[in-house]
């Protein structure tokens, strides 16, 4: 292990939370205050966590099943101040028992069979049945009207969740099978509502029940938690409260560009551009390689966070079963950068370097030259160059003084030349016992400090940590949290080019159906085109679908192998008992 210090405690402030039981007793109009335990806080960089945001209301469900905004709710309460809040009915039934998938059928065929003739992804034909004035569908509105809608507008979100969100593939990803199991039925979901109320311990037996509850509550986003030993909705009915505990969850990692603010010069805070996004690209390369080569994980999905970061979901069965101690060990293995923006040297490594760090340096050295020295020019100003000099060996005072004098005579000297000056000035040093080894080590540490992944380590440590679901819409930017194809499209991925919910709705409206092929009826063409296939979301959903197929295939092969081993060992006289 290359590191020994423990990481700092998370400084995230609590956000409002309401625990919703099976009877939804929490869904009433009124003021509710609660704290989210630190390890269970939702992991996203854009949650409003100010101290003033500690008291919130939960929208009660209107009797007609429509979700109101805060303004309309306030007006409704003013007119009916004597009425009590309408209780919210259960959105899901109890978790199903596990069932075996049909044998002799390819996973691809299961997908094809389930995708045909389904209302989850409405087709062009289905959309035509909707009245033009329907508030649920915005695709018939003009471009100007669509652009006026914010991404957090409930009607915009309703259209997205009704017509574009890949509910079935999300179910199969978390369920690890086409047929319902406890992997999905005992999974926790958490909703952040439009009024910032936070609903914990939601669970659903099927993707359709999840979809219906999302459309009813219209959350600004939802998060995914662990699989529990029992249905999360039933946790308060258990006789033994200790029997309710997290059982499995994907191993997750979170990278946020705000953690690079002390070294990126192009942007800061929530702002990003293609230049500073390269820090995320470097981080993904290093972490993904380590997880695959050092730990043997195979099914790793990277997801754009919607604004300024990326999340990793390690979905292998062995990763999902890791306890907190093993998760902390893996997180510590990958942690190199320590300390906040105001701290001094953040990389202090023992020599010889661990093979993981040697490999990481090999991956990062090219990025350091082009994406750090040339693109960011991190040491151009006097204050910035002093940060560089402070990272050189403390016993090399003559070298530091010579470099400072050299750069003072050339105020606008770029960082590429200042980096080269370190070696050239060192070669002319007349100091006795000049330690070239310590200088080389210091330069390696500098490269790592400016390129190595800066992980939000708390996200990875706990089994019960919640993380934003793929394909939700970021309420601040309107961008969809799409998966990133690391093998084919990592270098070319542009976070600013990710489709927004507004642009996707416009693409549906502008889509033109293809001409029928020879012998094909026009109705057949319409039937096979679902709405997401008409948009720029198509490539991302197809990639997600292929990822899910590969995951389920491996899960089924392991299950079949285990069953065969159990059958083979059950009746044989050669088996040994202990």
C-alpha positions in Angstrom: 0.0 0.0 0.0 1.6 3.3 -1.1 -0.2 5.5 1.5 -0.6 5.5 5.2 -2.4 8.7 6.4 -6.1 8.6 6.9 -8.2 11.0 4.8 -10.0 14.0 6.3 -13.5 13.8 7.4 -16.2 14.8 4.9 -17.2 18.4 5.3 -20.6 18.1 3.6 -23.4 19.8 5.5 -26.6 17.9 6.1 -29.6 18.4 3.8 -33.3 18.1 4.6 -34.5 14.5 4.8 -37.8 12.9 5.5 -38.1 9.2 6.2 -41.1 7.8 4.4 -42.5 4.6 5.7 -44.7 2.1 4.0 -47.8 4.1 4.9 -46.2 7.3 3.6 -46.9 9.0 6.8 -44.2 11.6 6.0 -46.1 12.9 2.9 -48.1 15.6 4.6 -48.2 19.3 4.2 -46.2 21.0 6.9 -42.7 21.6 8.1 -40.4 18.6 8.8 -36.8 18.8 9.9 -34.4 15.9 10.0 -30.7 15.2 9.5 -29.1 12.8 7.0 -26.3 10.8 8.6 -23.0 11.7 7.0 -22.4 8.3 5.5 -25.9 8.3 4.0 -25.9 11.7 2.4 -26.5 11.7 -1.3 -23.3 12.1 -3.2 -23.6 14.8 -5.7 -21.7 18.0 -6.1 -24.6 20.2 -6.8 -26.9 19.6 -3.8 -27.8 22.8 -1.9 -26.2 22.2 1.4 -26.4 25.6 3.0 -27.3 25.9 6.6 -30.4 27.9 5.7 -31.7 24.9 3.8 -32.7 22.8 6.8 -36.5 23.1 7.0 -38.7 21.9 4.2 -42.2 20.8 3.2 -43.3 17.7 1.5 -45.9 18.0 -1.2 -49.0 16.0 -0.5 -50.4 14.1 -3.4 -53.4 15.9 -5.0 -56.5 13.8 -5.4 -56.3 13.8 -9.2 -52.8 12.3 -9.1 -51.1 15.4 -10.5 -47.9 16.9 -8.9 -48.0 20.6 -8.2 -45.2 23.1 -8.0 -44.5 24.9 -4.8 -46.4 28.0 -6.1 -49.5 26.1 -7.1 -49.4 24.2 -3.8 -49.2 27.4 -1.8 -52.2 28.8 -3.6 -54.1 25.6 -3.1 -53.3 25.7 0.7 -54.5 29.3 0.9 -57.9 28.4 -0.5 -58.3 25.2 1.5 -56.5 26.0 4.8 -58.9 24.0 6.8 -58.4 20.8 4.8 -56.0 18.1 5.9 -53.2 16.8 3.7 -54.2 14.0 1.4 -52.3 10.8 2.3 -50.0 9.3 -0.3 -50.8 5.7 -1.2 -48.1 3.0 -1.5 -46.3 3.0 -4.8 -44.9 -0.5 -4.6 -45.9 -3.9 -3.4 -43.7 -6.1 -1.3 -40.5 -7.5 -2.8 -40.9 -10.5 -5.1 -39.3 -13.8 -4.5 -36.4 -14.7 -6.8 -37.2 -16.6 -10.0 -34.9 -18.2 -12.4 -34.6 -16.9 -16.0 -35.7 -19.1 -18.8 -33.0 -21.4 -19.9 -31.9 -21.8 -23.5 -32.8 -18.2 -24.4 -30.1 -15.6 -25.2 -30.1 -12.4 -23.3 -30.3 -10.4 -26.5 -33.5 -12.3 -27.4 -35.0 -11.4 -24.0 -34.3 -7.8 -24.6 -35.8 -7.9 -28.1 -38.9 -9.7 -26.9 -39.4 -7.3 -24.0 -38.8 -4.2 -26.1 -41.6 -5.0 -28.6 -45.0 -3.5 -28.2 -44.4 -1.8 -24.9 -45.7 1.5 -23.5 -42.6 2.4 -21.5 -40.9 4.0 -24.5 -43.8 5.6 -26.5 -43.5 5.5 -30.2 -44.6 8.1 -32.8 -47.9 6.4 -33.2 -48.5 6.4 -29.4 -47.6 10.0 -29.2 -50.2 10.9 -31.8 -53.0 9.7 -29.6 -52.2 12.4 -27.1 -54.2 15.7 -27.5 -52.1 18.6 -28.7 -53.0 20.5 -25.6 -51.8 17.8 -23.2 -49.5 19.3 -20.5 -47.7 16.0 -20.2 -46.1 16.3 -23.7 -44.1 19.3 -24.7 -42.8 18.0 -28.0 -45.6 19.8 -30.0 -44.5 23.2 -28.6 -42.4 25.6 -30.5 -38.6 25.8 -30.0 -39.0 29.2 -28.2 -41.6 27.7 -25.8 -39.4 24.7 -25.0 -36.3 26.9 -24.4 -38.3 29.0 -21.9 -38.9 25.9 -19.8 -36.2 25.3 -17.2 -34.7 21.8 -16.8 -36.3 21.6 -13.3 -39.8 22.5 -14.7 -42.1 19.6 -13.6 -43.7 19.4 -17.0 -40.3 19.2 -18.8 -39.3 16.5 -16.4 -42.6 14.7 -16.8 -42.0 14.5 -20.6 -38.5 13.2 -20.1 -39.5 10.5 -17.6 -42.5 9.5 -19.7 -40.8 9.3 -23.1 -37.0 9.1 -22.8 -35.8 7.6 -19.5 -34.6 4.0 -20.0 -36.6 2.4 -17.1 -36.3 -1.2 -18.2 -32.6 -1.1 -18.7 -32.1 0.6 -15.3 -34.2 -2.2 -13.8 -32.1 -5.0 -15.5 -28.9 -3.2 -14.5 -29.8 -3.2 -10.8 -31.7 -6.5 -10.8 -29.0 -8.5 -12.7 -31.7 -10.5 -14.4 -34.7 -9.9 -16.7 -37.1 -11.3 -14.1 -37.7 -9.6 -10.7 -35.4 -10.5 -7.8 -34.6 -9.1 -4.4 -31.6 -7.3 -6.0 -34.1 -4.8 -7.2 -37.0 -5.3 -4.8 -34.9 -4.7 -1.7 -33.0 -1.8 -3.2 -33.3 1.6 -1.7 -34.1 4.6 -3.8 -34.1 8.2 -2.5 -36.1 11.1 -4.1 -35.2 14.8 -4.0 -38.5 16.6 -4.5 -39.0 19.9 -6.2 -39.2 21.6 -2.8 -35.9 20.0 -1.7 -37.6 17.5 0.6 -35.6 14.3 0.7 -37.4 10.9 0.8 -35.4 7.9 1.9 -36.0 4.2 1.9 -38.2 3.9 -1.2 -38.4 0.5 -2.8 -40.2 -1.0 -5.8 -40.8 -4.5 -7.0 -40.6 -3.6 -10.7 -39.4 -0.8 -13.0 -43.0 0.1 -13.8 -43.8 0.8 -10.1 -40.6 3.0 -9.9 -41.6 4.8 -13.0 -45.2 5.5 -11.8 -43.9 6.9 -8.5 -41.4 9.1 -10.2 -44.2 10.5 -12.5 -46.4 11.0 -9.4 -43.9 12.7 -7.2 -41.8 14.4 -10.0 -38.5 14.5 -8.1 -35.8 16.8 -9.3 -33.6 13.7 -9.2 -33.4 10.3 -7.5 -30.5 8.4 -6.0 -29.6 4.7 -5.7 -28.7 3.0 -2.4 -27.8 -0.5 -1.3 -29.8 -3.8 -1.4 -31.0 -4.5 2.1 -31.7 -7.8 3.9 -35.4 -6.8 3.9 -37.7 -4.5 2.0 -36.7 -1.0 3.0 -40.4 0.0 3.3 -40.8 -2.7 6.0 -37.9 -1.7 8.1 -40.0 -0.5 11.0 -42.2 -3.6 11.1 -39.3 -5.9 11.8 -39.2 -7.3 15.3 -35.4 -7.2 15.3 -34.2 -3.8 14.1 -30.7 -5.1 13.7 -32.0 -7.5 11.0 -32.3 -4.6 8.7 -28.9 -3.9 7.3 -27.3 -3.2 3.9 -26.3 -6.3 2.1 -24.8 -5.3 -1.3 -24.1 -2.2 -3.4 -21.9 -1.3 -6.3 -18.5 0.0 -5.4 -18.7 3.7 -6.4 -16.2 6.6 -7.0 -16.8 10.3 -7.4 -14.5 12.8 -9.1 -15.4 16.5 -9.0 -13.6 19.3 -10.8 -14.0 21.7 -7.8 -11.3 19.6 -6.1 -9.0 20.8 -8.8 -9.6 24.5 -8.3 -6.1 25.1 -6.9 -4.5 23.9 -10.1 -6.9 24.6 -12.9 -6.5 28.2 -14.3 -9.3 28.2 -16.9 -12.3 27.8 -14.7 -13.3 27.6 -11.0 -16.3 26.5 -8.9 -19.1 25.1 -10.9 -17.7 26.3 -14.3 -16.0 23.9 -16.6 -14.6 23.8 -20.1 -13.0 21.2 -22.4 -9.5 22.1 -21.1 -10.2 21.4 -17.4 -12.3 18.4 -18.3 -9.0 16.7 -19.2 -8.4 16.3 -15.4 -11.5 14.1 -15.3 -10.2 12.2 -18.4 -6.9 11.6 -16.6 -8.6 10.4 -13.5 -10.9 8.0 -15.3 -7.9 6.4 -17.1 -5.9 5.9 -13.9 -8.8 4.6 -11.7 -10.3 2.4 -14.4 -6.9 0.8 -15.2 -6.2 0.1 -11.5 -9.7 -1.4 -10.9 -9.3 -3.7 -13.8 -5.7 -4.7 -13.6 -5.1 -4.6 -9.8 -8.4 -5.8 -8.5 -9.7 -7.8 -11.5 -13.0 -6.0 -11.8 -14.7 -6.2 -15.3 -18.0 -4.4 -15.3 -17.2 -0.7 -14.6 -19.5 2.0 -15.8 -18.5 5.7 -15.8 -21.3 8.3 -15.8 -21.2 12.0 -16.3 -22.6 13.8 -13.3 -24.4 16.4 -15.3 -22.2 19.4 -14.5 -18.6 19.1 -13.4 -17.7 15.5 -12.5 -18.0 11.8 -13.1 -19.1 8.8 -11.1 -17.8 5.2 -11.4 -20.1 2.2 -10.7 -18.2 -1.1 -10.3 -20.9 -3.6 -10.8 -19.2 -7.0 -10.5 -20.8 -9.3 -8.0 -17.6 -9.5 -6.0 -17.5 -5.7 -5.8 -21.1 -5.4 -4.7 -20.5 -7.9 -1.8 -17.6 -5.9 -0.4 -18.0 -4.8 3.3 -17.1 -1.4 4.5 -13.6 -2.4 5.6 -12.7 -3.7 2.2 -14.2 -0.7 0.5 -12.0 1.6 2.7 -9.0 -0.5 1.8 -9.6 -0.1 -2.0 -10.3 3.6 -1.5 -7.1 4.1 0.5 -5.1 2.2 -2.2 -6.3 4.7 -4.8 -5.8 7.8 -2.6 -2.7 9.8 -3.2 -3.7 13.5 -3.0 -4.2 14.6 0.6 -5.1 17.9 2.1 -7.3 20.8 1.0 -6.7 23.7 -1.3 -4.8 25.7 1.4 -2.5 23.0 2.4 1.1 22.8 1.1 2.6 19.7 -0.5 -0.2 17.2 -1.1 1.8 14.2 -2.3 4.3 12.5 0.0 5.2 9.0 -1.2 7.6 6.4 0.0 10.3 5.1 -2.4 10.5 2.9 -4.3 7.1 3.7 -5.8 4.3 1.2 -5.7 3.8 -0.4 -9.2 0.4 1.2 -9.4 2.0 4.6 -9.1 4.7 3.8 -11.6 2.0 2.8 -14.1 0.0 5.9 -13.3 3.0 8.1 -14.0 3.4 6.5 -17.3 -0.3 7.2 -18.1 -0.2 10.8 -16.9 3.2 12.1 -18.1 1.8 12.9 -21.6 -1.2 14.7 -20.1 1.1 16.6 -17.8 2.9 18.1 -20.7 -0.1 19.0 -23.0 -3.0 19.4 -20.6 -1.3 20.9 -17.6 1.9 22.8 -18.7 0.6 23.9 -22.1 -3.2 24.2 -21.6 -3.4 25.4 -18.0 0.0 27.2 -17.7 -0.2 26.8 -13.9 3.0 28.7 -12.9 2.9 31.8 -15.1 2.4 34.4 -12.3 4.7 35.1 -9.4 2.4 33.7 -6.8 1.9 30.5 -8.9 5.6 30.0 -9.5 6.2 30.3 -5.7 3.9 27.3 -5.3 6.1 25.3 -7.7 9.3 26.3 -5.8 7.7 25.3 -2.5 7.3 21.7 -3.9 11.0 21.3 -4.6 13.3 19.7 -2.0 13.7 21.9 1.0 17.5 21.2 1.1 17.9 22.6 -2.5 18.0 26.3 -1.5 20.6 27.2 -4.0 18.5 25.7 -6.8 15.4 27.5 -5.7 17.2 30.8 -5.4 18.7 30.4 -8.9 15.3 29.6 -10.4 13.6 32.5 -8.7 16.2 34.9 -10.1 16.0 33.5 -13.6 12.2 33.8 -13.6 12.3 37.3 -12.2 14.2 38.5 -15.3 11.5 36.9 -17.5 8.1 37.7 -16.0 6.0 36.2 -18.7 8.0 32.9 -19.0 5.5 30.1 -19.7 5.2 27.0 -17.4 6.6 24.7 -20.1 9.9 26.6 -20.0 9.9 26.9 -16.2 9.5 23.2 -15.8 12.5 22.6 -18.2 14.5 25.3 -16.3 14.5 23.0 -13.2 16.7 20.4 -14.9 18.9 22.9 -16.8 19.6 25.0 -13.7 20.2 21.9 -11.6 22.9 20.7 -14.1 24.9 23.9 -13.5 24.6 23.7 -9.7 27.9 24.1 -7.9 26.5 23.0 -4.5 28.3 20.2 -2.8 26.6 16.8 -2.5 23.8 17.9 -4.9 21.1 15.2 -4.5 19.8 14.4 -8.0 17.7 11.5 -6.6 15.6 13.8 -4.3 15.1 16.2 -7.2 13.8 13.4 -9.4 11.5 12.2 -6.6 10.2 15.8 -6.1 9.4 16.2 -9.8 7.5 12.9 -9.8 5.5 14.1 -6.8 4.7 17.3 -8.7 3.5 15.5 -11.7 1.2 13.4 -9.5 -0.1 16.4 -7.6 -1.1 18.1 -10.9 -2.6 15.1 -12.7 -3.5 12.2 -10.3 -7.2 11.6 -9.5 -8.7 13.6 -6.7 -11.4 11.4 -5.3 -14.2 12.2 -3.0 -13.1 9.3 -0.9 -16.2 9.2 1.4 -18.4 8.1 -1.4 -16.4 4.9 -1.8 -16.0 3.9 1.9 -19.6 3.1 2.9 -21.9 0.3 1.7 -24.9 2.4 2.5 -23.9 5.6 0.6 -26.4 6.9 -2.0 -25.3 8.1 -5.5 -27.3 9.8 -8.2 -28.8 7.5 -10.8 -27.6 7.4 -14.3 -29.8 9.2 -16.9 -31.4 11.7 -14.4 -31.4 15.3 -15.5 -29.2 17.8 -13.6 -31.6 20.5 -12.5 -29.0 23.3 -12.9 -27.7 22.6 -16.3 -30.5 20.5 -17.9 -27.9 17.9 -19.0 -28.6 14.2 -18.8 -26.2 12.1 -16.7 -25.1 9.9 -19.5 -22.7 7.0 -19.4 -19.2 7.5 -20.8 -17.7 4.9 -23.2 -14.2 4.7 -21.8 -12.9 2.3 -24.5 -14.1 4.2 -27.5 -15.0 7.7 -26.6 -13.2 8.9 -23.5 -10.8 11.3 -25.2 -13.6 12.8 -27.4 -16.2 13.1 -24.6 -17.4 16.7 -24.4 -19.4 17.4 -21.2 -20.7 20.7 -22.8 -22.0 18.7 -25.8 -24.1 16.3 -23.7 -27.8 16.6 -24.7 -30.1 18.7 -22.4 -33.6 17.7 -21.7 -34.9 20.7 -23.6 -32.9 19.8 -26.7 -34.1 16.2 -26.5 -37.7 17.3 -26.5 -37.1 19.5 -29.5 -35.3 16.6 -31.3 -38.4 14.4 -30.9 -40.5 17.1 -32.5 -38.1 17.6 -35.4 -37.6 13.9 -36.1 -38.7 12.7 -39.5 -39.7 9.1 -39.9 -37.7 7.1 -42.5 -39.2 5.9 -45.7 -40.7 2.4 -45.5 -38.5 -0.3 -47.0 -39.7 -2.5 -49.8 -42.6 -4.6 -48.6 -42.8 -2.8 -45.3 -45.9 -0.9 -44.2 -45.8 2.6 -42.8 -47.4 1.5 -39.6 -44.5 -1.0 -39.1 -41.9 1.8 -39.4 -43.7 3.8 -36.7 -44.1 0.9 -34.4 -40.4 0.1 -34.1 -39.1 3.6 -33.4 -39.3 4.6 -29.8 -38.8 8.2 -28.7 -35.2 7.9 -27.5 -34.2 6.5 -30.8 -35.2 9.8 -32.4 -32.8 11.8 -30.3 -29.1 12.2 -29.5 -29.7 10.1 -26.4 -29.8 7.0 -28.6 -26.1 6.2 -28.6 -25.9 6.6 -24.8 -28.9 4.3 -24.2 -27.5 1.7 -26.6 -24.2 1.7 -24.8 -26.0 1.3 -21.5 -28.0 -1.6 -22.9 -24.9 -3.4 -24.1 -23.3 -2.9 -20.7 -26.3 -4.4 -19.0 -26.4 -7.4 -21.4 -22.8 -8.2 -20.6 -23.3 -7.9 -16.9 -26.4 -10.1 -16.9 -24.7 -12.7 -19.1 -21.8 -13.0 -16.6 -24.2 -13.2 -13.7 -26.2 -16.0 -15.3 -23.1 -18.0 -16.2 -21.8 -17.8 -12.6 -25.2 -18.8 -11.3 -25.5 -21.8 -13.7 -21.9 -22.9 -12.8 -22.7 -22.7 -9.1 -25.9 -24.8 -9.5 -24.0 -27.4 -11.5 -21.3 -27.7 -8.9 -24.0 -28.0 -6.2 -25.8 -30.7 -8.1 -22.5 -32.5 -8.9 -21.4 -32.5 -5.3 -24.8 -33.5 -3.8 -25.0 -37.1 -4.7 -21.4 -38.1 -5.3 -19.6 -40.5 -3.0 -16.3 -38.7 -3.6 -17.4 -35.4 -1.9 -15.9 -34.6 1.4 -17.7 -33.3 4.5 -16.1 -31.3 7.2 
